[in-house]
Amino acid sequence: MIKIDQINTIAVCGAGTMGAGIAQVAAMAGYRTVLFDLQQVVLDNSKQQIIRQLETAVAKGKLAVDQQTVILERIQFTNDVKDCVAELIIEAIVEKITVKTGLFNELAAINSHETIFATNTSSLAVSAIAAGILHPERVAGMHFFNPAPVMKLVEIVQGIQTSLQVVELLYALSLKLGKTPVNVKDTPGFIVNRVARHYYLEAMKVAEDGVADYKATDRLLESAGFRMGPFALMDLIGNDVNLAVTQSLYDSFDKAPRFTPNRLQIERVQQGALGKKSGKGFYNYG
C-alpha cells in the first residue's frame, strides 16, 4: 500500500466548481495537480475560477504574488484522460454510480495497482461505487464542501471493502491539505448532507407557506451566525446538485417524509434556473 510521503501527484477528475476547488487546495498544499475534464470550456472556466480565488487571497494578504504563480504552475489543465496518472485520483463528476465506476476502471488501467481512488460524492454509497472496481479496497470517499478552498471539513468515508490503511492515509492527507477530516460511516448523506437537508427543505417550506421570502430568510439565518443563508447556498451549490442529493436521501430512506424534495427547487431545475452557474436560481445573477 502506498504511503503518505509517496503521494506526489493528485489528479482531480471533473473541473466544475467543486473539482476546481479541490485542485486548488491540492496545488496550494504543494502537490503536482492534474485537473481533467472532457469539456475545454469547463477547463477554461475552472482556470479562471482558480485565478480569481488566488488573486483574492493575494489582495487579502494571505498569499504572496510569487506564490500565486507557483501554485498555478503546479496545475495541469487537461481534457486527455491519459494525463490522469497519479498516486491519488479524486473524482468530482456527475452523481451516477455507473459513470463513476466507469471512469475509475478506465483510470485503473493506466495507473499503478497502488493508486488510490477517492470519490467526492455527497450522497451515493461509496460501497456501491467500489463494488464495480477491480480492487475495491483502494476506493474511499473524500467528501469536500463548497467552496473547497475555504471550507475546512472533509468527510472520509470507509466503504464495506475499503482498507483501513486507505482511510488512515486519506485522513493524514487531509491534514496536510489544511483540512479538518472526520471519519464517517458509509450511510446515505453521510453526516453533513443528511443533517443539512432540513436547512434547505424547511427554508423552502417557509417560502412556500408565505411566512418569509428568500431574502428575509437568508438575512435572518446569516444574522444568527450561519455563513450563508439557505437560498444563497443552494444557488452556490447548484439547485440541480442540491436536489439530486435530496432525492437520493429520499429514496435511500424509503421515501421518508422529512426528505421529500420541495416543488420550489424542482421547478427551478426543470426551468434551468440552477443558481449562479446558470445566471439565475432563487436569485438573479446578471
C-alpha positions as CSV (number, residue, x, y, z in Angstrom):
1,M,0.0,0.0,0.0
2,I,1.2,3.5,-0.9
3,K,2.5,5.7,1.9
4,I,1.6,9.3,2.6
5,D,5.1,10.6,1.7
6,Q,4.9,8.8,-1.7
7,I,2.0,10.9,-2.9
8,N,3.4,13.5,-5.3
9,T,0.6,13.9,-7.8
10,I,-3.1,14.3,-7.2
11,A,-5.4,14.0,-10.2
12,V,-8.9,15.6,-10.0
13,C,-11.5,14.5,-12.5
14,G,-14.3,16.9,-13.1
15,A,-13.4,20.6,-13.4
16,G,-16.7,22.1,-12.2
17,T,-16.8,24.4,-9.2
18,M,-16.0,21.6,-6.7
19,G,-13.3,19.9,-8.8
20,A,-11.6,23.2,-9.5
21,G,-11.7,24.0,-5.8
22,I,-10.2,20.6,-4.8
23,A,-7.4,21.0,-7.4
24,Q,-6.6,24.5,-6.0
25,V,-6.4,23.0,-2.5
26,A,-4.0,20.3,-3.7
27,A,-1.8,22.7,-5.5
28,M,-1.7,25.1,-2.6
29,A,-0.5,22.3,-0.4
30,G,2.4,21.7,-2.7
31,Y,1.2,18.8,-4.8
32,R,1.6,18.5,-8.6
33,T,-2.0,18.5,-9.7
34,V,-3.8,17.3,-12.8
35,L,-7.3,18.8,-13.4
36,F,-9.2,16.8,-16.0
37,D,-12.5,17.5,-17.8
38,L,-13.7,16.4,-21.2
39,Q,-15.0,19.9,-22.0
40,Q,-12.4,22.5,-22.8
41,V,-14.8,25.3,-21.9
42,V,-15.2,23.9,-18.4
43,L,-11.4,23.7,-18.0
44,D,-11.1,27.3,-19.1
45,N,-13.7,28.4,-16.6
46,S,-12.0,26.4,-13.9
47,K,-8.7,28.1,-14.6
48,Q,-10.3,31.5,-14.3
49,Q,-12.0,30.4,-11.1
50,I,-8.7,29.4,-9.5
51,I,-7.0,32.6,-10.7
52,R,-9.8,34.7,-9.2
53,Q,-9.5,32.8,-5.9
54,L,-5.7,33.2,-5.7
55,E,-6.0,36.9,-6.6
56,T,-8.4,37.4,-3.8
57,A,-6.0,35.7,-1.4
58,V,-3.2,38.0,-2.6
59,A,-5.4,41.0,-2.2
60,K,-6.2,40.0,1.4
61,G,-2.5,39.5,2.2
62,K,-3.0,35.7,2.7
63,L,-0.8,34.8,-0.3
64,A,2.3,36.4,-1.9
65,V,2.3,37.2,-5.6
66,D,5.1,34.8,-6.3
67,Q,3.3,32.0,-4.5
68,Q,0.3,32.6,-6.8
69,T,2.4,32.0,-9.8
70,V,4.0,28.8,-8.3
71,I,0.6,27.4,-7.4
72,L,-0.8,27.9,-10.9
73,E,2.3,26.3,-12.4
74,R,1.6,23.1,-10.3
75,I,-1.7,22.6,-12.1
76,Q,-2.0,20.8,-15.4
77,F,-5.4,21.5,-17.1
78,T,-6.2,18.7,-19.5
79,N,-9.0,17.1,-21.5
80,D,-7.0,13.9,-22.1
81,V,-7.9,11.2,-19.6
82,K,-4.5,9.6,-20.2
83,D,-2.9,12.5,-18.3
84,C,-4.6,11.4,-15.1
85,V,-1.7,9.3,-13.8
86,A,-1.2,9.9,-10.1
87,E,-0.9,8.3,-6.7
88,L,-4.3,9.7,-5.7
89,I,-7.3,10.3,-8.0
90,I,-10.3,12.2,-6.8
91,E,-13.4,12.3,-8.9
92,A,-15.9,15.1,-8.7
93,I,-18.1,14.2,-11.7
94,V,-21.8,13.6,-12.2
95,E,-23.6,11.8,-9.4
96,K,-24.2,8.5,-11.2
97,I,-22.6,5.3,-10.0
98,T,-22.1,3.7,-13.4
99,V,-20.3,6.9,-14.7
100,K,-18.0,7.0,-11.6
101,T,-17.1,3.3,-11.8
102,G,-16.6,3.5,-15.5
103,L,-14.1,6.4,-15.0
104,F,-12.3,4.7,-12.2
105,N,-11.9,1.5,-14.2
106,E,-10.6,3.4,-17.2
107,L,-8.1,5.1,-15.0
108,A,-7.1,1.9,-13.1
109,A,-5.9,0.5,-16.5
110,I,-3.3,3.3,-16.9
111,N,-2.3,3.7,-13.2
112,S,-0.3,1.8,-10.7
113,H,-2.1,-1.0,-8.8
114,E,-1.4,1.1,-5.7
115,T,-3.2,4.2,-6.9
116,I,-5.9,5.3,-4.5
117,F,-9.3,6.3,-5.8
118,A,-11.4,8.8,-3.8
119,T,-15.0,9.8,-4.7
120,N,-16.3,13.2,-3.7
121,T,-19.8,12.0,-3.8
122,S,-22.1,13.8,-1.4
123,S,-24.8,11.2,-1.2
124,L,-24.1,8.0,-3.2
125,A,-22.9,4.8,-1.3
126,V,-19.2,4.5,-1.6
127,S,-19.6,0.7,-1.3
128,A,-21.8,0.7,-4.4
129,I,-19.2,2.6,-6.3
130,A,-16.3,0.4,-5.1
131,A,-18.3,-2.7,-5.9
132,G,-17.7,-2.1,-9.6
133,I,-13.9,-1.6,-9.3
134,L,-11.4,-4.4,-9.6
135,H,-9.7,-3.5,-6.3
136,P,-12.5,-2.1,-4.1
137,E,-10.2,-2.0,-1.1
138,R,-8.5,1.1,-2.5
139,V,-11.7,3.1,-3.1
140,A,-13.0,5.5,-0.4
141,G,-15.0,8.7,0.0
142,M,-13.3,12.0,0.3
143,H,-16.2,14.5,0.5
144,F,-15.1,18.1,0.4
145,F,-17.5,21.0,0.9
146,N,-18.1,24.1,-1.3
147,P,-16.1,26.3,-1.7
148,A,-13.3,23.7,-1.2
149,P,-10.5,26.2,-0.7
150,V,-12.5,27.8,2.2
151,M,-14.4,25.1,3.9
152,K,-12.3,23.1,6.3
153,L,-14.3,19.9,6.7
154,V,-13.6,16.8,4.7
155,E,-15.7,13.6,5.4
156,I,-13.5,10.5,5.0
157,V,-15.9,7.6,4.1
158,Q,-14.9,4.0,4.5
159,G,-16.9,1.6,2.3
160,I,-17.5,-2.0,3.2
161,Q,-14.4,-3.2,1.4
162,T,-12.2,0.0,1.8
163,S,-8.9,-0.9,3.6
164,L,-8.2,0.8,6.9
165,Q,-4.8,1.8,5.5
166,V,-6.5,3.8,2.8
167,V,-8.8,5.5,5.3
168,E,-5.8,6.4,7.5
169,L,-3.8,7.8,4.5
170,L,-6.7,10.0,3.4
171,Y,-7.2,11.3,6.9
172,A,-3.5,12.2,7.1
173,L,-3.5,13.7,3.7
174,S,-6.5,15.9,4.6
175,L,-4.5,17.3,7.4
176,K,-1.6,18.1,5.0
177,L,-4.2,19.8,2.8
178,G,-5.0,22.1,5.7
179,K,-8.4,20.4,6.3
180,T,-10.3,19.0,9.2
181,P,-11.0,15.4,8.4
182,V,-13.8,13.4,10.1
183,N,-14.2,9.6,9.6
184,V,-17.8,8.7,8.8
185,K,-19.7,5.5,8.0
186,D,-21.0,4.8,4.5
187,T,-24.6,5.8,5.2
188,P,-26.9,7.9,3.0
189,G,-25.8,11.5,3.0
190,F,-23.0,10.7,5.5
191,I,-23.3,13.2,8.3
192,V,-23.4,16.8,7.0
193,N,-25.7,16.3,4.0
194,R,-28.1,14.3,6.0
195,V,-28.4,16.9,8.7
196,A,-28.2,19.9,6.3
197,R,-31.3,18.7,4.2
198,H,-33.6,20.4,6.7
199,Y,-31.7,23.7,6.5
200,Y,-32.8,23.8,2.8
201,L,-36.1,22.0,2.9
202,E,-37.5,23.9,5.9
203,A,-36.4,27.2,4.4
204,M,-38.2,26.3,1.1
205,K,-41.3,25.3,3.1
206,V,-41.2,28.7,4.9
207,A,-41.2,30.4,1.5
208,E,-43.9,28.1,0.1
209,D,-46.1,28.8,3.1
210,G,-45.6,32.6,2.6
211,V,-44.0,33.0,6.0
212,A,-41.0,34.9,4.6
213,D,-39.4,35.5,1.3
214,Y,-35.9,34.1,0.2
215,K,-34.0,37.3,1.1
216,A,-35.6,37.7,4.5
217,T,-34.9,34.0,5.4
218,D,-31.3,34.3,4.3
219,R,-30.7,37.5,6.1
220,L,-32.2,36.2,9.4
221,L,-30.1,33.0,9.3
222,E,-26.9,34.8,8.4
223,S,-27.6,37.2,11.3
224,A,-28.0,34.1,13.5
225,G,-24.4,33.0,12.7
226,F,-24.7,30.9,9.5
227,R,-22.1,31.9,6.9
228,M,-24.7,31.8,4.1
229,G,-28.5,31.6,4.1
230,P,-30.1,28.5,2.6
231,F,-31.3,30.1,-0.7
232,A,-28.0,31.7,-1.4
233,L,-26.2,28.5,-0.5
234,M,-28.4,26.4,-2.8
235,D,-27.7,28.8,-5.7
236,L,-24.0,28.5,-5.0
237,I,-24.0,24.7,-4.8
238,G,-26.3,24.4,-7.8
239,N,-30.0,23.6,-7.5
240,D,-29.6,20.5,-9.7
241,V,-26.9,19.2,-7.4
242,N,-28.8,20.1,-4.2
243,L,-32.0,18.5,-5.5
244,A,-30.2,15.3,-6.5
245,V,-28.8,14.9,-3.0
246,T,-32.3,15.4,-1.5
247,Q,-33.8,12.9,-4.0
248,S,-31.0,10.4,-3.2
249,L,-31.7,10.7,0.6
250,Y,-35.5,10.5,0.0
251,D,-35.0,7.3,-1.9
252,S,-32.4,5.8,0.4
253,F,-34.7,6.3,3.5
254,D,-37.7,4.7,1.8
255,K,-39.3,8.0,0.9
256,A,-39.3,9.3,4.5
257,P,-41.5,12.5,4.5
258,R,-38.7,14.5,6.2
259,F,-36.6,14.2,3.0
260,T,-39.4,15.0,0.5
261,P,-38.0,17.2,-2.3
262,N,-39.7,20.6,-2.4
263,R,-41.5,21.8,-5.5
264,L,-39.8,25.2,-5.5
265,Q,-36.4,23.6,-6.2
266,I,-37.9,21.0,-8.6
267,E,-39.5,23.8,-10.7
268,R,-36.2,25.7,-10.8
269,V,-34.3,22.7,-12.0
270,Q,-36.9,22.0,-14.7
271,Q,-36.6,25.6,-15.9
272,G,-32.8,25.5,-15.9
273,A,-32.6,28.0,-13.1
274,L,-29.7,26.2,-11.4
275,G,-28.2,29.1,-9.5
276,K,-25.0,31.1,-10.0
277,K,-23.7,28.8,-12.8
278,S,-26.8,29.4,-14.9
279,G,-27.2,33.1,-14.0
280,K,-30.5,32.5,-12.2
281,G,-31.8,30.4,-9.3
282,F,-33.6,31.7,-6.3
283,Y,-31.8,35.0,-7.1
284,N,-30.8,36.6,-10.4
285,Y,-27.0,36.8,-11.2
286,G,-26.5,39.3,-14.0
